[in-house]
Amino acid sequence: MANEASTKPAEAPSVRAQILKLLVEVGPLVVFFVVNARAGIFWGTGTFMVATVISLVASKALFGRVPVMPLVSGACVLVFGGLTLWLQDEHFIKIKPTIVNSLFAGALFIGLLAGQSLLRIVFGEVFQLTDEGWRKLTLRWACFFTLLAVLNEIVWRTFSTDVWVSFKVFGIMPLTMAFAVAQVGLLRQYEPPAK
């Protein structure tokens, strides 16, 4: 009986928990957008850093852990935000999404080259997929993170700071959600057969 419980996949989080998780993850971006619009990129960056720390603490308090991706992203916000404020150079906060997305893409590609799906390690308790399913899902996410890095470079280098901030909030997040939803078919197609 205890053995059966340990092999069951984790239960899906409730709708309330999913909404709380979304608010915790999106909150710092909203703060960044609002403060940037009212006080400029440097004030926006400072409050983004504070909101990110609050978000990570809230995640730990509400869910008992801080997921890997928000933790890595949060560390980069603090490093590149700190450089932005210290050197009074907005380029550092603008390249942060490029670096974070490149790190995620690189880690996933390297894992695949080594014969490992790093997504399985992170999401293996949530999703049950065949080996082929994990490989395909990992490859898709690696390519998507690469696309986000390229898009960030294009936007910050070609448009104003305000347009870049809007893209960061209203472009990257919806693109990521749409991409995640688009993977539902793959998740269903590569579910292992029921035992």
C-alpha positions in Angstrom: 0.0 0.0 0.0 2.8 2.5 0.9 4.6 1.4 -2.2 1.6 2.3 -4.4 1.4 5.8 -2.9 5.0 6.5 -3.6 4.7 5.6 -7.3 1.6 7.7 -7.9 2.2 11.0 -9.8 1.7 14.1 -7.7 -1.8 15.4 -7.7 -2.5 18.4 -9.9 -2.6 21.7 -8.0 -5.9 23.2 -7.3 -7.2 26.2 -9.4 -6.6 28.4 -6.4 -3.0 27.2 -6.1 -2.4 27.7 -9.8 -3.8 31.3 -9.6 -1.6 32.1 -6.6 1.4 30.6 -8.4 0.7 32.8 -11.5 0.3 35.9 -9.3 3.6 35.2 -7.5 5.5 34.7 -10.8 3.9 37.6 -12.8 3.7 40.1 -9.9 7.3 41.3 -10.3 6.9 41.9 -14.0 3.7 43.9 -13.4 5.5 46.0 -10.8 8.4 46.5 -13.2 6.0 47.7 -15.9 4.1 50.1 -13.7 7.1 51.7 -12.0 9.0 52.0 -15.3 6.0 53.8 -16.8 5.8 56.2 -13.9 9.4 56.7 -12.8 11.8 55.3 -15.5 13.9 52.2 -16.0 16.2 52.7 -12.9 13.3 52.9 -10.4 11.6 50.1 -12.3 14.7 48.0 -12.1 15.1 48.6 -8.3 11.4 47.7 -7.6 11.7 44.7 -9.9 14.5 43.4 -7.8 12.6 43.9 -4.5 9.5 42.4 -6.0 11.5 39.4 -7.2 12.9 38.7 -3.8 9.3 39.0 -2.3 8.1 36.7 -5.0 10.7 34.0 -4.2 10.0 34.3 -0.5 6.2 34.1 -1.1 6.8 31.0 -3.3 8.7 29.3 -0.5 6.0 30.2 2.1 3.0 29.3 0.0 4.2 26.2 -1.9 7.0 25.0 0.3 9.7 25.3 -2.4 11.1 27.7 -5.0 11.1 26.1 -8.5 14.4 26.0 -10.4 13.4 28.4 -13.2 12.2 31.3 -11.1 15.2 30.8 -8.8 17.7 31.1 -11.7 15.7 34.0 -13.2 15.5 35.7 -9.8 19.3 35.4 -9.3 19.8 37.0 -12.7 17.4 39.8 -11.9 19.5 40.6 -8.8 22.8 40.4 -10.6 21.9 42.3 -13.8 19.5 44.7 -11.9 22.4 45.4 -9.5 24.7 46.1 -12.3 22.1 48.3 -14.0 21.7 50.4 -10.8 25.4 50.5 -9.8 26.7 51.5 -13.3 23.5 53.5 -14.2 23.4 51.5 -17.5 20.1 50.1 -18.6 21.7 47.6 -21.0 22.3 45.1 -18.2 18.7 44.7 -17.3 17.8 44.5 -21.0 20.2 41.6 -21.7 19.0 39.7 -18.6 16.2 37.9 -20.5 18.6 37.0 -23.3 21.0 35.4 -20.8 18.4 33.6 -18.8 16.7 32.1 -21.9 20.1 31.2 -23.4 21.0 29.4 -20.1 17.8 27.5 -20.1 18.1 26.6 -23.8 21.8 25.6 -23.4 21.1 23.4 -20.4 18.3 21.6 -22.2 20.3 21.1 -25.4 23.4 19.9 -23.5 21.1 17.5 -21.5 19.7 16.1 -24.8 23.3 15.7 -26.2 24.1 13.8 -23.0 21.0 11.6 -23.4 19.1 13.2 -20.6 15.9 15.2 -20.5 16.3 17.8 -17.9 12.6 18.6 -18.1 11.9 15.1 -16.8 14.0 15.9 -13.7 12.0 19.1 -13.1 8.5 18.0 -14.2 8.7 14.2 -13.8 6.4 14.2 -10.8 3.8 16.3 -12.7 3.8 14.7 -16.1 4.2 11.0 -17.1 5.7 10.7 -20.6 7.5 8.1 -22.6 11.3 8.6 -23.2 10.5 9.9 -26.8 7.9 12.3 -25.3 10.4 13.7 -22.9 13.0 14.1 -25.7 10.5 15.9 -28.0 9.2 18.2 -25.2 12.7 19.1 -24.1 13.8 19.9 -27.7 10.7 22.0 -28.2 11.3 24.0 -25.0 15.0 24.4 -25.8 14.1 25.8 -29.3 11.5 28.1 -27.7 13.9 29.5 -25.1 16.4 30.2 -28.0 13.6 32.0 -29.9 12.8 34.1 -26.8 16.5 35.1 -26.4 16.7 36.2 -30.1 13.4 38.1 -29.8 14.7 39.9 -26.7 17.9 40.9 -28.6 15.9 42.2 -31.5 13.4 44.2 -29.4 15.9 45.9 -27.0 18.3 46.8 -29.8 15.6 48.2 -32.2 13.0 49.8 -30.0 12.7 52.2 -27.1 13.1 51.2 -23.5 9.4 51.6 -22.9 8.6 49.3 -25.9 11.1 46.7 -24.6 9.5 46.8 -21.1 6.0 46.4 -22.7 7.3 43.5 -24.8 8.8 41.8 -21.7 5.5 42.0 -19.8 2.9 41.7 -22.6 4.9 39.8 -25.2 7.1 37.2 -23.5 4.6 36.0 -20.9 1.7 35.5 -23.4 4.0 33.8 -25.9 5.2 31.5 -23.2 1.7 30.6 -22.0 0.5 30.0 -25.6 3.6 27.8 -26.3 2.9 25.8 -23.1 -0.7 25.3 -24.1 0.4 24.2 -27.6 2.3 21.3 -26.0 -0.8 19.7 -24.5 -1.2 17.5 -27.7 2.3 16.2 -27.2 1.7 15.5 -23.6 -1.4 13.4 -24.5 0.3 11.7 -27.4 3.3 10.5 -25.4 1.6 9.4 -22.2 2.8 5.9 -21.3 0.2 3.2 -21.6 -1.9 2.6 -18.5 -0.7 -0.4 -16.5 
